[in-house]
Amino acid sequence: MTSWIPLLLLETITFILGHFLLNGIRWQFMQRLVLTGFWLYLMVLFFLCFRPSFGDPFLIFRSFHNVPVNIRPTLNFRIDTLENIMLTIPAGAFFALILQRLNLVEAGLLSMIPGILIESGQFMADYFFQIERIVDINDILTNWLGCMIGFFIVSSIIWMNPKPWQRLAIN
């Protein structure tokens, strides 16, 4: 039962911070709509990444303080690779919508953050609460790729016709 604590804490904190962010600042309607979408996306993302799981018993990982860890890229490359890419495409799309002045290098660096935060959060949650998640370098790489794909798609759409999208930007 304690394995659900990290998810409940993350969801509660995200809900409260999102509520104050959305209601504490005067946003235009479209900005509020995009931020609400991002907030809901984070709630779903945290549920998918931090709910207790039972790892695949057929995979062989190293263990660091009883937390299964894969530090070798492309080891155990499976269908969840595509799932991780699809999981973070919306994050890249939101980055492109909200922060429209990002260049490619900034987008690449920003796209590394979700994967690193998810995997380090899973490590800490598994270390302290045994949520049975596997910390995997491949997840960081595929999360980065998903963010970059979402960023490229949306920024390409914005580049073709920037005028209607400018009111969504926060920067």
N, C-alpha and C positions, 0 to 999 in steps of 0.2 A: 504493500500500500504506500510506503514512503517513496517508491519509485515515481509516483505521480506528482510529488512536491515541486520539482523543477518546472514542469509544464504549468502547473497551477500558478506558481509565482510569476513566470514569464507572461502568461495570459493576463493575469491581474494587473501587473505593472504596465503592460502594453495597453490594456484597456484604459487605465487611469491616465497615463501620459497622453494617449491619443485623444481622450475626451478633453483634457485641459488644453492641448495644442489646438484642437479644432474649435474650441469655444473661447479660448483666451485671446485669440488674435482675430482681427477683422479680415477675413479672407473674402475674395470675390467668390461668387457661386461656383464657377468652374474650378477654381483652385481648391475650394472646399471639397468638391466632388472628387478630384484626383487624389487629394490627401486622404479622404475617407476610403477610397479604393485601396490606397497603399496601406492604410491602417488595417483594413479587413484582410488584405493579402498577408500582412505580417502575422495576424492572428492564426490564419490557416497554415502558414509556413511553420510557425512555432509548434502547432499541433502535430504536423507531419514529421517534424524533425526531433521533437523532444518527448513524444509519448513513449512510454516504455515499450520495448521491443524484445524479441528474442532472436539473437543473431543467427545467421546461417551456420549450422553445425558442420557443413562440409568445407567451409573456408578455413584456411589456416592463417592465423595472424600471430604476431608477437603480442605479448602482454606487458603492459607497463603499469605496475601497481594494480593488477587484476583488471585493467581496462584493455580490451582488444584494440590493437593499433596496427594499421598498415602504413608504413612509411615508404614503400616502394611504388613509384608511379607505374600504372598499367598492370599491376599485379591484380588478379581476380577481376578483370574487366568484364562486366556482365550487363544485363538488361537495366539494372539500376543506374547505369551510366546515363542512358537516355532519360530516365526519370529525373535524375539530378539536373540535367541540362534544362528540361522542361520546367522544373520546379523554380528555377531562377530567371527564366526569360522575363516574367513580369517585373522582377526587380530592376533589370536593365531598362525595360520599357518605362518604368516609373522614374528612373534616374534621368532618362532622356527627356521626359515630359516636364519634370520638376526643375531640373538643372540644365536648361537648354544651352548654356554657354560652355559646357564641358568640351574640351578637346579630346582627341583620341587617347593621349597618355593619361590624362586625368580620369577618363572613363575606365581605362584599363586598371588603374590603381584602385579606383572606387569599386570596381567589380570584384576585386580580390577580397574585399571586406566581408561580404555575406558568407562566403565559404569558410573563411578563417574564423569568423564569429560562431558560426553553426558548429563547426568541428571542435573548436576549443570549448564551447559551451557543452557539447555532448560529452567531451572528455571529463569536464568538471562534474557534470550531472551524473555520469557513470561512476566516477571516482567516489563521490559522496553519497549518491542515492541508488546506485546499481540499476540504472535504467536499461542496461543491456544493449546499448548502441555501440556500433563499431566506428572508431575514429579512423578515417581513411583519407590519405593524400589525394586519391582519385576523386573524392567528393569535392575537395577544394578546387581541383582543376576543372571538373565538369561544372561546378557552380559558377566559376569564373567565365567559362565558355558560354553558359546560358545567359549570364548577365550581359556579356558582350553581344550576343545574338539579339537579345531584346533591345539593347541600346542601338545597335546598327539599324534594326528594322524601324524603330520609332524615329530615330534621328534622320533617317533617309526620308521618311514621310514628311517630317517637319522641314527638311531642307528643300523638298520639292515645292512646298507651299507654306512658308513660315507664318504668314499673317494670322490665320485663324488659331494657331497654336501658341502665339505669344502671350495670350492672357492666362495660360496655364502655368507659365514659368514663375518660379518664386525668386530667382536671382535677378 
